[in-house]
């Protein structure tokens, strides 16, 4: 099996559920607070491993009590953790509020994630045998840019999910094999508003025109849009489910897509697989706890 490396954030998600979000200055009662291992990098790694990928995680946790719990959670889900480093200070945290419709607000505290350096990555990552590297925007951009350049030189595919949203330098876009974004992120990168498949097509064409080979834009209930430098364009519809918590939906989609690709699935089939994985995730609470296995995804598709 081809190997996938995920380099990114590892967080503890502190999740409070509420009836409705508070207005500015308003104090409301939570219906309960829970702790879930999360972080975009870790979530995507768990999603990939759960979906069948040979996946290793590169990241950092703090020396606080959360650190060991976060590493153990990754290992329990089949993710390689030998390149997860310990840093002085606290682990990354996400303070998440979820309303009764399943929508969420998230505030990030980067903690150890902000201490992951180029030197850390260079010391632990060897590109031999790696098919692709998956990146996000929850570690320092300088470190992410180093990984993009290093992987590109080694002939390893770079898959980037620039979330939280930020512009991607024009000289970096040609080094990216696949850019995976939602509507907001697509607008930030392309400069074009994305609302549906037609506007997603225009945004993808703009990004591809600057050198990126493949662009995937997720469109929520409208599914996702795919375009590449060869001129292929198509959409994959979403599965209809009743959402409980949307926290890890995007990360699950990305991790499942990465797993399907490393197993050799064709792009459209891989996107259908990823869409099904994301649909299952939103029917369950939590981040990593909500991520389905390959068997669950296949059963959902066949059903």
C-alpha positions as CSV (number, residue, x, y, z in Angstrom):
1,X,0.0,0.0,0.0
2,X,1.2,3.5,-0.8
3,X,2.1,5.7,2.2
4,X,0.4,8.9,3.2
5,X,2.0,11.5,5.5
6,X,-0.1,14.1,7.3
7,X,1.8,17.1,8.7
8,X,-0.4,19.4,10.7
9,X,-2.2,20.3,13.9
10,X,-3.2,18.1,16.9
11,X,-5.8,19.7,19.3
12,X,-8.0,18.9,22.1
13,X,-11.5,20.0,21.2
14,X,-13.5,21.4,24.1
15,X,-17.1,21.2,22.9
16,X,-20.1,22.9,24.5
17,X,-23.6,22.3,23.1
18,X,-26.2,25.0,23.2
19,X,-29.8,25.6,22.0
20,X,-28.8,28.7,20.0
21,X,-25.6,30.7,19.8
22,X,-25.4,33.6,22.2
23,X,-25.7,37.2,21.0
24,X,-22.7,39.6,21.7
25,X,-22.5,40.2,25.4
26,X,-25.1,37.5,26.2
27,X,-24.5,34.7,28.8
28,X,-26.3,31.4,28.2
29,X,-26.3,28.0,29.7
30,X,-24.5,25.1,28.0
31,X,-26.3,21.7,27.8
32,X,-23.0,20.0,28.4
33,X,-19.3,20.1,27.7
34,X,-17.2,17.3,26.3
35,X,-13.5,16.7,25.4
36,X,-12.7,15.2,22.0
37,X,-9.3,14.7,20.4
38,X,-9.2,16.9,17.2
39,X,-7.1,19.3,15.1
40,X,-7.4,19.5,11.3
41,X,-4.1,17.5,10.8
42,X,-5.0,14.8,13.3
43,X,-8.6,14.6,12.1
44,X,-7.5,14.1,8.5
45,X,-4.9,11.5,9.6
46,X,-7.5,9.6,11.6
47,X,-10.0,9.8,8.7
48,X,-7.4,8.5,6.2
49,X,-6.3,5.6,8.5
50,X,-9.9,4.7,9.3
51,X,-10.6,4.6,5.6
52,X,-7.8,2.2,5.0
53,X,-4.6,4.3,4.4
54,X,-1.1,3.6,5.6
55,X,-0.9,7.0,7.4
56,X,1.7,8.6,9.6
57,X,1.2,11.9,11.5
58,X,3.8,14.6,12.0
59,X,3.0,17.2,14.5
60,X,3.4,18.4,18.1
61,X,1.6,18.2,21.4
62,X,2.4,19.9,24.8
63,X,3.6,18.6,28.1
64,X,0.1,19.2,29.6
65,X,-2.2,16.2,30.5
66,X,-3.8,16.5,27.1
67,X,-0.6,15.5,25.2
68,X,-0.5,11.8,26.0
69,X,-4.3,11.5,25.4
70,X,-4.0,13.1,22.0
71,X,-1.2,10.8,20.9
72,X,-2.9,7.7,22.3
73,X,-6.1,8.6,20.4
74,X,-4.2,8.8,17.1
75,X,-2.5,5.5,17.7
76,X,-5.7,3.7,18.7
77,X,-7.2,4.7,15.3
78,X,-4.2,3.2,13.4
79,X,-2.2,6.4,12.7
80,X,1.6,6.2,13.0
81,X,2.8,8.5,15.8
82,X,6.6,8.1,16.0
83,X,7.0,11.5,14.5
84,X,4.7,13.3,16.9
85,X,6.9,15.6,19.0
86,X,6.5,16.9,22.6
87,X,6.9,20.7,23.1
88,X,7.1,22.8,26.3
89,X,3.8,24.4,27.1
90,X,0.2,23.4,26.3
91,X,-1.2,21.3,23.5
92,X,-3.4,23.0,20.9
93,X,-7.0,23.5,21.8
94,X,-10.2,24.3,19.9
95,X,-13.0,25.9,21.9
96,X,-16.2,24.8,20.0
97,X,-19.8,25.7,20.5
98,X,-22.4,23.6,18.7
99,X,-26.1,24.6,18.4
100,X,-29.1,22.3,18.1
101,X,-29.0,22.5,14.2
102,X,-25.5,21.0,14.3
103,X,-23.7,24.2,13.2
104,X,-20.6,25.3,15.0
105,X,-18.3,28.2,16.0
106,X,-14.6,27.4,16.6
107,X,-11.9,29.4,18.4
108,X,-8.4,28.0,18.1
109,X,-5.5,28.2,20.6
110,X,-2.5,26.9,18.7
111,X,-0.3,25.8,21.6
112,X,2.3,23.3,20.6
113,X,1.2,23.4,17.0
114,X,2.7,26.9,16.7
115,X,6.1,25.5,17.7
116,X,6.5,22.9,14.9
117,X,9.5,24.1,12.9
118,X,11.2,23.4,9.6
119,X,14.0,21.7,11.5
120,X,11.5,19.5,13.3
121,X,10.1,18.3,10.1
122,X,13.4,17.8,8.4
123,X,14.6,15.7,11.3
124,X,11.7,13.2,11.2
125,X,10.4,13.1,7.6
126,X,12.0,10.9,5.0
127,X,10.2,11.0,1.6
128,X,11.2,7.5,0.5
129,X,8.1,5.4,-0.3
130,X,5.7,8.3,0.4
131,X,3.0,8.7,-2.2
132,X,1.6,12.1,-0.9
133,X,1.7,14.6,1.9
134,X,-1.4,16.2,3.3
135,X,-1.2,19.7,4.8
136,X,-3.5,22.4,6.3
137,X,-3.1,25.9,7.9
138,X,-2.9,25.2,11.6
139,X,0.9,25.1,11.9
140,X,3.3,28.0,11.0
141,X,3.1,28.8,7.3
142,X,6.9,28.9,7.1
143,X,6.9,25.2,8.1
144,X,4.1,24.3,5.7
145,X,5.9,26.1,2.8
146,X,9.1,24.2,3.6
147,X,7.2,20.9,3.4
148,X,5.7,21.9,0.1
149,X,9.0,22.7,-1.4
150,X,10.8,19.7,0.1
151,X,8.1,17.2,-1.0
152,X,7.9,18.7,-4.5
153,X,11.7,18.3,-4.9
154,X,11.4,14.6,-3.8
155,X,8.6,14.0,-6.3
156,X,6.0,13.5,-3.6
157,X,2.4,14.7,-4.3
158,X,1.4,17.7,-2.2
159,X,-2.3,17.9,-1.2
160,X,-3.1,21.2,0.6
161,X,-6.2,22.2,2.5
162,X,-5.6,25.9,3.3
163,X,-7.8,26.0,6.3
164,X,-8.3,28.3,8.2
165,X,-8.6,30.3,5.0
166,X,-5.6,32.3,3.8
167,X,-4.1,33.3,0.5
168,X,-1.6,30.9,-1.1
169,X,1.4,32.7,-2.6
170,X,1.4,32.5,-6.4
171,X,4.8,30.9,-6.5
172,X,3.5,28.1,-4.2
173,X,0.4,27.2,-6.3
174,X,2.4,25.4,-9.1
175,X,4.0,23.1,-6.4
176,X,0.6,21.8,-5.3
177,X,-0.8,18.7,-6.9
178,X,-4.3,19.0,-5.3
179,X,-5.9,22.0,-3.6
180,X,-8.9,21.0,-1.4
181,X,-11.1,23.9,-0.3
182,X,-14.6,24.9,0.8
183,X,-16.5,27.8,-0.6
184,X,-14.9,30.4,1.8
185,X,-11.3,29.1,1.2
186,X,-11.9,28.9,-2.5
187,X,-12.9,32.6,-2.5
188,X,-9.8,33.6,-0.5
189,X,-7.4,31.7,-2.8
190,X,-9.1,32.6,-6.1
191,X,-10.6,36.0,-5.3
192,X,-13.9,34.8,-6.8
193,X,-17.1,34.2,-4.7
194,X,-18.2,30.6,-4.7
195,X,-21.9,29.7,-4.2
196,X,-22.6,26.8,-6.6
197,X,-21.1,24.5,-9.2
198,X,-20.9,27.3,-11.8
199,X,-19.0,29.7,-9.6
200,X,-16.9,26.8,-8.3
201,X,-15.9,26.1,-11.9
202,X,-14.8,29.7,-12.3
203,X,-12.8,29.7,-9.1
204,X,-11.2,26.4,-9.9
205,X,-10.2,27.6,-13.4
206,X,-8.5,30.6,-11.8
207,X,-6.5,28.5,-9.4
208,X,-5.6,26.0,-12.1
209,X,-4.5,28.8,-14.3
210,X,-1.9,29.7,-11.7
211,X,-0.3,26.3,-11.8
212,X,-2.2,23.9,-9.5
213,X,-2.9,20.6,-11.2
214,X,-6.2,19.6,-9.4
215,X,-8.8,21.6,-7.5
216,X,-11.6,20.2,-5.3
217,X,-14.2,22.6,-3.9
218,X,-16.7,21.3,-1.3
219,X,-20.1,22.9,-1.5
220,X,-21.9,21.6,1.6
221,X,-25.4,20.2,0.7
222,X,-24.6,20.7,-3.0
223,X,-21.8,18.1,-2.9
224,X,-18.4,18.9,-4.4
225,X,-16.8,20.2,-7.6
226,X,-13.7,18.9,-9.2
227,X,-11.5,20.4,-12.0
228,X,-8.0,19.7,-13.3
229,X,-5.4,21.1,-15.6
230,X,-6.4,18.6,-18.3
231,X,-9.9,20.3,-18.6
232,X,-11.9,17.7,-16.7
233,X,-14.8,19.1,-14.7
234,X,-17.6,17.4,-12.8
235,X,-19.6,17.5,-9.6
236,X,-20.4,14.8,-7.1
237,X,-23.7,15.2,-5.2
238,X,-24.0,15.1,-1.5
239,X,-25.8,12.3,0.5
240,X,-28.9,13.5,2.3
241,X,-28.6,13.0,6.1
242,X,-29.8,14.8,9.3
243,X,-26.8,16.6,10.8
244,X,-26.0,16.3,14.5
245,X,-22.5,17.9,14.5
246,X,-20.6,19.2,11.4
247,X,-17.3,19.7,13.3
248,X,-15.1,17.2,11.4
249,X,-17.0,16.9,8.1
250,X,-14.5,18.6,6.0
251,X,-11.5,16.9,7.6
252,X,-13.2,13.5,7.1
253,X,-13.9,14.2,3.5
254,X,-10.3,15.1,2.9
255,X,-8.8,12.2,4.8
256,X,-11.2,9.7,3.1
257,X,-10.4,11.1,-0.3
258,X,-6.6,10.8,0.4
259,X,-7.1,7.2,1.5
260,X,-9.1,6.3,-1.6
261,X,-6.4,7.9,-3.8
262,X,-3.5,6.1,-2.1
263,X,-5.4,2.9,-2.7
264,X,-5.6,3.7,-6.4
265,X,-9.2,4.7,-6.9
266,X,-10.1,6.9,-9.8
267,X,-10.9,10.5,-8.9
268,X,-14.7,10.4,-9.2
269,X,-15.0,7.2,-7.3
270,X,-12.6,8.6,-4.6
271,X,-14.8,11.7,-4.3
272,X,-18.0,9.6,-3.9
273,X,-16.3,7.6,-1.2
274,X,-15.2,10.9,0.6
275,X,-18.7,12.4,0.3
276,X,-20.2,9.3,1.9
277,X,-17.6,9.4,4.7
278,X,-18.4,13.1,5.4
279,X,-22.2,12.4,5.4
280,X,-21.7,9.7,8.1
281,X,-19.6,12.0,10.2
282,X,-22.2,14.8,10.5
283,X,-24.7,12.3,12.0
284,X,-22.4,11.8,15.0
285,X,-21.0,14.1,17.7
286,X,-17.4,15.0,18.2
287,X,-14.4,15.2,15.8
288,X,-12.3,12.0,15.7
289,X,-15.0,10.1,17.5
290,X,-17.4,10.7,14.6
291,X,-15.1,9.5,11.8
292,X,-16.3,6.3,10.2
293,X,-14.3,3.2,9.2
294,X,-13.9,2.0,5.7
295,X,-16.4,-0.8,6.3
296,X,-19.0,1.7,7.6
297,X,-18.4,3.9,4.5
298,X,-18.8,1.1,2.1
299,X,-22.0,-0.2,3.9
300,X,-23.5,3.4,3.7
301,X,-22.7,3.6,-0.1
302,X,-24.2,0.2,-0.8
303,X,-27.3,1.0,1.3
